[in-house]
Amino acid sequence: MTKPSTNRQRAIAKSLTALLPLAPYADTEKIREMASARKMRELPASIAVWIATVTHVRHEHTGYDALLDEGYDRDAARFFVVGEINETLTRWRATRLLDPDDEDE
């Protein structure tokens, strides 16, 4: 049973490297952990890594949580931090940025 897990870990590592070539190790390890979570296992590795990346950056590198604390709802807070998320992704030379018009992200 460890083989699928190992294959999954390799796929996540490959997706992380492709998506975030210059992300700091501490951040990639947290993203890797989130992408490996049980609730993400049904998703392709590349999608799990993208979702984990956006979630991590939103909570760790933006004012998202402060906006929630100020009473903004989730959608409004997410709208206001898209630029900050993309700035972080750009610093990490991400191969994809968050599209503010995509409601699924």
C-alpha positions as CSV (number, residue, x, y, z in Angstrom):
1,M,0.0,0.0,0.0
2,T,2.9,2.4,0.3
3,K,3.5,2.5,-3.4
4,P,0.5,4.7,-4.3
5,S,1.4,7.0,-1.5
6,T,5.0,7.2,-2.8
7,N,3.8,7.8,-6.3
8,R,1.5,10.5,-4.9
9,Q,4.4,12.1,-3.0
10,R,6.5,12.1,-6.2
11,A,3.7,13.7,-8.2
12,I,3.2,16.4,-5.6
13,A,6.9,17.1,-5.5
14,K,7.0,17.4,-9.3
15,S,4.0,19.7,-9.3
16,L,5.5,21.9,-6.6
17,T,8.8,22.2,-8.5
18,A,7.0,23.0,-11.7
19,L,4.6,25.5,-10.1
20,L,6.9,27.3,-7.6
21,P,10.5,27.1,-8.7
22,L,11.8,29.8,-6.3
23,A,9.4,29.3,-3.3
24,P,11.2,29.1,0.1
25,Y,11.6,25.6,1.5
26,A,9.5,26.4,4.6
27,D,6.6,27.4,2.4
28,T,6.9,24.5,0.1
29,E,6.9,22.0,3.0
30,K,3.7,23.5,4.3
31,I,2.2,23.4,0.9
32,R,3.3,19.8,0.4
33,E,1.7,18.8,3.7
34,M,-1.6,20.5,2.7
35,A,-1.6,18.9,-0.8
36,S,-1.0,15.5,0.8
37,A,-4.0,15.8,3.1
38,R,-6.6,13.0,3.0
39,K,-9.2,15.4,1.6
40,M,-7.0,16.2,-1.4
41,R,-6.2,12.6,-2.4
42,E,-9.0,12.4,-5.0
43,L,-7.6,15.4,-6.9
44,P,-4.8,15.3,-9.4
45,A,-1.5,16.3,-7.7
46,S,-1.2,19.5,-9.8
47,I,-4.7,20.6,-8.7
48,A,-4.0,19.7,-5.0
49,V,-0.8,21.7,-5.1
50,W,-2.5,24.7,-6.7
51,I,-5.3,24.7,-4.1
52,A,-2.8,24.2,-1.2
53,T,-0.5,27.0,-2.6
54,V,-3.3,29.6,-2.9
55,T,-4.7,28.6,0.6
56,H,-1.2,28.8,2.2
57,V,-0.3,32.1,0.6
58,R,-3.7,33.6,1.4
59,H,-3.3,32.8,5.1
60,E,0.4,33.2,5.6
61,H,1.4,36.1,3.2
62,T,-1.6,38.4,3.0
63,G,-3.9,40.4,5.2
64,Y,-6.8,37.9,4.6
65,D,-7.2,36.8,8.2
66,A,-7.1,40.4,9.4
67,L,-9.9,41.2,7.0
68,L,-12.0,38.4,8.3
69,D,-11.4,39.6,11.8
70,E,-12.6,43.1,10.8
71,G,-15.9,41.6,9.7
72,Y,-15.4,41.1,5.9
73,D,-17.0,38.0,4.6
74,R,-14.8,35.3,2.9
75,D,-15.6,36.4,-0.7
76,A,-14.8,40.1,0.0
77,A,-11.7,39.3,1.9
78,R,-10.5,37.0,-0.9
79,F,-11.2,39.7,-3.5
80,F,-9.1,42.2,-1.6
81,V,-6.0,39.9,-1.3
82,V,-5.7,38.6,-4.8
83,G,-3.0,41.2,-5.6
84,E,-1.0,40.2,-2.5
85,I,-1.3,36.5,-3.4
86,N,-0.1,37.2,-7.0
87,E,2.8,39.3,-5.7
88,T,4.0,36.4,-3.6
89,L,3.5,34.0,-6.5
90,T,5.4,36.3,-8.8
91,R,8.3,36.5,-6.3
92,W,8.4,32.7,-6.2
93,R,8.4,32.7,-10.1
94,A,5.1,30.7,-10.1
95,T,4.1,29.4,-13.5
96,R,0.5,30.3,-12.7
97,L,-1.2,33.3,-11.0
98,L,-4.6,33.7,-9.3
99,D,-7.2,34.9,-11.7
100,P,-9.5,37.4,-9.8
101,D,-12.3,36.7,-12.2
102,D,-12.3,32.9,-11.6
103,E,-14.9,32.2,-8.9
104,D,-13.6,28.6,-8.4
105,E,-10.3,29.8,-7.0
